[in-house]
Amino acid sequence: RTVILQTSKLHNPSLELLLLTLEPCVQFVLDLDFCRHVSVCREQTAMRLAISAALLSACTLPVVAYIDRGILKLDNTTFDRIIDGSRNVFVRFDKEYAYGEAHDAWKEYAKTVGESAADLLSADVGVSEYGEKENSDLIERYGIKTADFPQYRLFVKGTSGLGSPIAYTGAAKTDEFVRFVQEKAGAWIGLPGQIKELDEIAKEFMGSTEQAALLQKAEAAAASSTQDTAKYYVKVMTKATGDKDFVAKETTRLKKMMEESSVKPAKKEQFGRRLNVLSSF
């Protein structure tokens, strides 16, 4: 269908460029001299412009809805080119136009990663639910069923699209996504409460035979920090020196306390920052 949009009195180059850009969706034939040669009453012109505007709006809505900051859109023609083992990529497999709380959490996660210096990409594979069901071959490759959407897979460096990614089974929450990729991909993004210098010491601490020296190093770093969680890093290392299961037990304890309705919001925020610190070990 061709919509003849009379714009002889608009003189708007930006509008012309926008309409031409959207040509694959609706073919707009611009005839700037149309009104000079054909007598068209104002009512007809106004009606045609209104119809054109409605079509333009309808065409652009899906495009706008599918643009999310920090998320790379993949399909079965680009997937293996990006997932080639040369980089860390965290992929969400979901229906083509996802929405809801899980989607919002994923968008916020991707935005956070995108604005950080982390060596990590966030990508989406949207699976069509109708027609040819595009990209369904990709979910079949990893044994993912549409009934289980959304599903998340982390491809760490060295793992291509033909390899075995790490499945994410946690809650669909922004902070949980960040903790997961920091632990599994070694990408530092920086959650509230985390301190990069102390994070680096923490990652080395748990499996080290030089824990006493690392503890001293952490104490020196904490002494020069103004963040309230700096001392907590030292406390965790001190406790973990005598109890190798301390981090796991403390994580479970704090998560349980955060679920209690009697705990005040400020306290829950503090516990959240501490959980972020614990995820560094």
C-alpha positions as CSV (number, residue, x, y, z in Angstrom):
1,R,0.0,0.0,0.0
2,T,1.3,3.4,-0.9
3,V,0.4,6.4,1.2
4,I,0.8,9.8,-0.7
5,L,1.9,12.2,2.0
6,Q,1.5,15.8,0.9
7,T,4.1,17.9,2.6
8,S,4.4,21.0,0.3
9,K,3.5,23.3,3.2
10,L,5.5,21.5,5.9
11,H,9.1,22.1,4.6
12,N,10.4,19.6,7.2
13,P,13.5,17.7,6.0
14,S,13.7,15.8,9.3
15,L,10.2,14.3,8.7
16,E,11.1,13.4,5.2
17,L,14.3,11.6,6.3
18,L,12.4,9.7,9.1
19,L,9.7,8.6,6.6
20,L,12.3,7.4,4.1
21,T,14.1,5.5,6.9
22,L,10.9,3.6,7.7
23,E,10.3,2.7,4.1
24,P,10.6,-1.1,4.8
25,C,7.6,-0.8,7.1
26,V,5.4,1.5,5.0
27,Q,6.2,2.9,1.6
28,F,5.8,6.7,1.7
29,V,5.8,8.5,-1.6
30,L,6.8,12.1,-1.1
31,D,5.5,14.5,-3.7
32,L,6.3,18.0,-2.5
33,D,4.7,19.5,-5.6
34,F,1.5,17.4,-5.5
35,C,-0.7,20.2,-4.1
36,R,0.5,22.6,-6.7
37,H,-0.8,20.6,-9.6
38,V,-3.9,18.9,-8.0
39,S,-6.7,20.8,-6.3
40,V,-7.2,19.1,-3.0
41,C,-9.4,20.7,-0.3
42,R,-8.0,21.2,3.2
43,E,-10.3,18.5,4.7
44,Q,-8.9,15.8,2.4
45,T,-5.3,16.9,3.0
46,A,-5.8,16.9,6.8
47,M,-7.4,13.5,6.7
48,R,-4.6,12.0,4.6
49,L,-2.0,13.5,6.9
50,A,-3.8,12.1,10.0
51,I,-3.9,8.6,8.4
52,S,-0.3,8.8,7.5
53,A,0.6,9.9,11.1
54,A,-1.3,7.0,12.5
55,L,0.5,4.5,10.2
56,L,3.8,6.0,11.1
57,S,3.0,5.7,14.8
58,A,1.9,2.0,14.4
59,C,5.1,1.2,12.5
60,T,7.5,2.8,14.9
61,L,6.1,1.3,18.1
62,P,7.6,-2.2,17.8
63,V,10.9,-0.7,16.8
64,V,11.1,1.6,19.8
65,A,10.0,-1.3,22.1
66,Y,12.8,-3.5,21.0
67,I,15.6,-1.0,21.7
68,D,17.1,-1.6,25.2
69,R,20.3,0.1,26.3
70,G,23.3,-2.2,26.6
71,I,21.6,-5.3,25.1
72,L,22.8,-6.8,21.8
73,K,20.1,-8.4,19.8
74,L,21.1,-11.8,18.3
75,D,19.4,-14.2,15.9
76,N,20.5,-17.5,14.3
77,T,22.5,-15.6,11.6
78,T,24.6,-13.6,14.1
79,F,24.7,-15.8,17.2
80,D,27.8,-17.9,16.4
81,R,29.6,-14.8,15.1
82,I,29.3,-13.1,18.5
83,I,29.4,-16.2,20.7
84,D,32.8,-17.3,19.3
85,G,34.7,-17.8,22.6
86,S,36.6,-14.6,22.4
87,R,34.6,-12.8,25.0
88,N,32.2,-13.2,28.0
89,V,28.6,-13.0,26.9
90,F,25.5,-13.4,29.1
91,V,22.5,-14.3,27.0
92,R,18.8,-14.2,27.7
93,F,16.5,-16.5,25.7
94,D,13.0,-15.2,25.9
95,K,9.9,-14.5,23.8
96,E,10.5,-11.9,21.1
97,Y,8.8,-9.0,22.9
98,A,9.3,-9.7,26.6
99,Y,7.8,-7.6,29.4
100,G,7.2,-7.7,33.2
101,E,9.4,-7.6,36.3
102,A,12.0,-10.1,35.1
103,H,12.4,-8.1,31.8
104,D,12.8,-4.8,33.7
105,A,15.4,-6.4,36.0
106,W,17.3,-7.7,32.9
107,K,17.2,-4.3,31.3
108,E,18.6,-2.6,34.4
109,Y,21.3,-5.3,34.7
110,A,22.4,-4.8,31.0
111,K,22.4,-1.0,31.5
112,T,24.6,-1.4,34.5
113,V,27.1,-3.6,32.7
114,G,27.0,-1.4,29.6
115,E,28.0,1.6,31.7
116,S,30.8,-0.2,33.5
117,A,34.2,-1.1,32.2
118,A,33.5,-4.9,32.5
119,D,34.7,-7.2,29.8
120,L,31.3,-8.6,29.3
121,L,28.4,-8.3,26.8
122,S,24.7,-8.7,27.4
123,A,22.6,-10.2,24.6
124,D,19.1,-11.2,23.8
125,V,17.8,-14.0,21.6
126,G,14.1,-13.4,21.0
127,V,12.1,-16.4,19.9
128,S,9.0,-15.8,17.7
129,E,5.9,-17.6,19.1
130,Y,4.0,-17.5,15.8
131,G,4.7,-18.1,12.1
132,E,8.1,-19.5,11.4
133,K,9.1,-19.3,15.0
134,E,12.4,-17.7,14.3
135,N,15.4,-18.6,16.5
136,S,13.7,-21.7,17.8
137,D,16.7,-23.7,16.5
138,L,18.9,-21.8,19.0
139,I,16.9,-22.8,22.1
140,E,16.7,-26.4,20.8
141,R,20.5,-26.4,20.7
142,Y,20.6,-25.8,24.5
143,G,17.6,-27.8,25.4
144,I,15.5,-24.8,26.4
145,K,11.7,-24.9,26.3
146,T,9.5,-21.9,25.7
147,A,7.5,-22.8,28.8
148,D,10.6,-22.1,30.9
149,F,11.2,-18.6,29.5
150,P,13.1,-16.5,30.4
151,Q,16.3,-18.6,30.4
152,Y,19.8,-17.3,30.8
153,R,23.2,-18.7,29.7
154,L,26.7,-17.4,30.4
155,F,29.3,-18.0,27.7
156,V,32.6,-17.4,29.4
157,K,35.8,-16.7,27.4
158,G,36.8,-19.9,25.6
159,T,33.2,-21.2,25.2
160,S,31.7,-20.8,21.8
161,G,28.1,-21.2,20.8
162,L,28.8,-24.9,20.2
163,G,30.1,-25.4,23.7
164,S,28.4,-25.8,27.1
165,P,27.4,-22.5,28.7
166,I,26.8,-22.0,32.4
167,A,23.0,-21.9,33.2
168,Y,21.8,-19.2,35.5
169,T,19.2,-20.6,38.0
170,G,18.9,-17.7,40.4
171,A,16.2,-15.1,40.8
172,A,15.5,-12.7,38.0
173,K,16.9,-9.7,39.9
174,T,19.5,-7.1,38.8
175,D,21.9,-7.6,41.7
176,E,21.6,-11.4,41.4
177,F,22.6,-11.2,37.7
178,V,25.6,-9.0,38.6
179,R,26.8,-11.3,41.4
180,F,26.5,-14.3,39.1
181,V,28.6,-12.8,36.3
182,Q,31.2,-11.4,38.6
183,E,31.7,-14.8,40.2
184,K,31.5,-16.9,37.1
185,A,33.1,-14.6,34.5
186,G,35.4,-12.7,36.7
187,A,34.1,-9.4,35.4
188,W,34.1,-6.6,38.0
189,I,31.1,-4.4,37.7
190,G,30.9,-3.0,41.2
191,L,27.7,-3.5,43.3
192,P,26.8,-1.2,46.1
193,G,29.3,-1.9,49.0
194,Q,31.9,-3.5,46.8
195,I,35.4,-2.0,46.7
196,K,37.6,-3.0,43.8
197,E,40.9,-3.2,45.6
198,L,39.4,-5.3,48.4
199,D,37.5,-7.4,45.9
200,E,40.7,-8.4,44.2
201,I,42.2,-9.5,47.6
202,A,39.0,-11.3,48.5
203,K,39.1,-13.4,45.2
204,E,42.6,-14.4,46.0
205,F,42.1,-15.1,49.7
206,M,39.8,-18.1,49.8
207,G,42.1,-20.6,48.0
208,S,45.4,-19.1,49.1
209,T,48.0,-20.5,51.4
210,E,49.1,-17.0,52.3
211,Q,45.9,-15.8,54.0
212,A,47.7,-14.1,56.9
213,A,49.6,-11.9,54.4
214,L,46.5,-11.1,52.4
215,L,44.6,-10.3,55.6
216,Q,47.3,-7.7,56.5
217,K,47.0,-6.3,53.0
218,A,43.2,-6.0,53.3
219,E,43.6,-4.3,56.7
220,A,45.9,-1.7,55.1
221,A,43.4,-1.1,52.2
222,A,40.5,-0.9,54.6
223,A,42.2,1.7,56.8
224,S,42.4,4.1,53.9
225,S,38.9,3.6,52.7
226,T,35.9,5.7,53.6
227,Q,33.3,3.1,52.7
228,D,31.5,1.3,55.6
229,T,31.9,-2.1,54.1
230,A,35.7,-1.9,54.1
231,K,35.9,-3.2,57.7
232,Y,33.4,-6.0,56.7
233,Y,35.9,-7.4,54.2
234,V,38.4,-7.7,57.0
235,K,35.9,-9.3,59.3
236,V,35.0,-11.9,56.7
237,M,38.6,-12.7,56.1
238,T,39.3,-13.0,59.8
239,K,36.3,-15.3,60.3
240,A,37.1,-17.4,57.2
241,T,40.6,-18.0,58.4
242,G,39.2,-20.3,61.1
243,D,36.1,-21.5,59.3
244,K,36.3,-22.2,55.6
245,D,32.5,-22.4,55.4
246,F,31.9,-19.0,57.0
247,V,31.1,-17.2,53.7
248,A,28.4,-19.7,52.7
249,K,26.9,-19.7,56.2
250,E,26.9,-15.9,56.5
251,T,25.4,-15.6,53.0
252,T,22.5,-17.9,54.0
253,R,22.0,-16.1,57.3
254,L,21.8,-12.6,55.7
255,K,19.5,-13.8,52.9
256,K,17.1,-15.3,55.5
257,M,17.1,-12.0,57.5
258,M,16.4,-10.0,54.5
259,E,13.2,-12.0,53.9
260,E,11.9,-11.2,57.4
261,S,9.2,-8.5,57.4
262,S,10.2,-7.2,60.8
263,V,13.6,-6.1,59.5
264,K,13.7,-2.3,58.7
265,P,14.5,-1.2,55.1
266,A,17.7,0.5,56.2
267,K,18.9,-2.7,57.7
268,K,18.0,-4.7,54.7
269,E,20.0,-2.3,52.6
270,Q,23.0,-2.8,54.8
271,F,22.6,-6.6,54.6
272,G,22.3,-6.2,50.8
273,R,25.7,-4.4,50.7
274,R,27.2,-7.1,52.8
275,L,25.9,-9.8,50.5
276,N,27.6,-8.0,47.6
277,V,30.8,-8.2,49.6
278,L,30.4,-11.9,50.3
279,S,29.9,-12.6,46.6
280,S,33.4,-11.4,46.0
281,F,34.9,-14.3,47.9
